[in-house]
Amino acid sequence: MSVSAAVVRWVLFAWLNAFDLEFARIILEVLLVTSCISTIIFILTKNQYISYLSSAPLYYIFSWIGHGFTHLILLVLSMTIQAGIILLINRQSKKLLLNEPKDNI
């Protein structure tokens, strides 16, 4: 077992012992809602920077309204998830453009 796998297991073990599963479910739900709304913003505006930068304030607002608190690491996590979604969308659109047949006119 590598060192990184051991660290990941230790972090997951500490996370599950520190919080109950209901709290983890709520965190994941807020992250999902935040990423969905940020992705909608990305699709509507076609601007990845606005979408990426909107994910942290959206997560903060949803977390504060629903639970009255938030953590910096979760704000960073929401921005990381949104960055991954943007990269995935951009990669898929590049694949579609590369596979598009060219007209010989």
N, C-alpha and C positions, 0 to 999 in steps of 0.2 A: 504494500500500500504506500503510495507516495505521500509526501508531506502535505501537498495541497488537498488531497482527498481526506486526510486526517483533520485538517483545519476546517474543511467544509462540514464534516460530520460533527466536529466539536461545536461549530457555530449553530448548526441545526439543532443539536441536542440542547444547547444553552437557550436557544430561541424558544423551543417547545417547552422547556421547563420554566422559562421566565413568564411566558404568556400562555393562556389557555387557547384551545382551538377556536373558540368563538371570536376571540380578539384577532387571531390570524385571519379568519374568514372575513371579518370586517375590513381589515387592512387590504386584503386582496380585492375585495369588492370595490373599495374606494380607488385603488390603483386601476382596476378595470374600467370604471366609469371615467376616470381622468384620462386614461389613454384613448378611450372611445371618443370623448369630446375633443381631445387634442387632434386626433386623426381626422375627425370631421372638419375641424378648422384647417388642417393641412389640405384636405381635398377641396374645400371651398376657396381658400386663398392661394393655393399652389405655392405657398411660402413656407419652407421647412423651418426657418428661424422663428417665425411667429408661433408655429405649432410647438416647437421645442421649448421656447421660452414661456409659453402659456401653460405648459404642463405642471410646473411647480406651483404657480398661484392657484390653478384650478384644484390641485390636490390639497393645498392649504385651506382653501375655502370649504371644500367638501368635508374635509377632516374636522375643521373647526365647527362647522354647522352641525355635523352629525355627532361629534364626540367631545368637542371642547378642547382638543389638544392635537398637536402634531409633533413630529420629530424631524430634525434636519436630514438624517439619513434616509428617511422615507421620501422627503422632497427630492433628494438626489436620485433615489431609486425610481421615482416617477419620471424624472427627466431621462434617466438611462433607458427605461422601457420605451419612452416616446422616441428617443434617438434610434433604438433598434427597429421600431415600427417604420420610421422614415427611411432608414437604410433598406429595409425589406421592400417597401413600396418602390423606392427608386431602382433597386436591383430588378424587380419584376417588370417595371416599365422599360428598362434598358433591354431586357431579354425580349420583350414584345417588339421593340423597335428593331432589334437585330434580326429577328425572325420574320419580319414583315417583307413580303415579296416586293421587289422593285419593278416598276414599269419600264419597259424599253421603248420609250417614245422619243 
